[in-house]
């Protein structure tokens, strides 16, 4: 029997390539593997690899998701501007609509994010397009 906590197939990014690591420090991802992998147990769709900004961290905190305060009991160091993090795709879309979206690393953003946002919008915020 397959472990339902693991992704079902090789992970692909929004550009159709292999999903690359988003961040090992701080360690991110729903599975805490450094990648924005997803699977049946990831109800929040932690699929968008973002580069945090002070503006986004303030926005997220105001919306009830404080990502900047350390929580040692959970092994969470707190994020600071410039950190990469696997953000829930619906939260990224919400931040976009509020003009507070952080930059995105497309090669590290799971294709599952496209269920909540468009590739065109992600590309507007991409840090890894030439």
Secondary structure, 3 states (H helix, E strand, C coil): CCCCCCCCCCCEECCCCECCCCCECCECCCCCCCCCCCCCCCCCCEEEEEECCHHHHHHHHHCCCCCCCCEHHHCECCCCCCCEEEEEHHHHHHHHHCCCCCEECHHHCEHHHHHCCCHHHHHHCECCCC
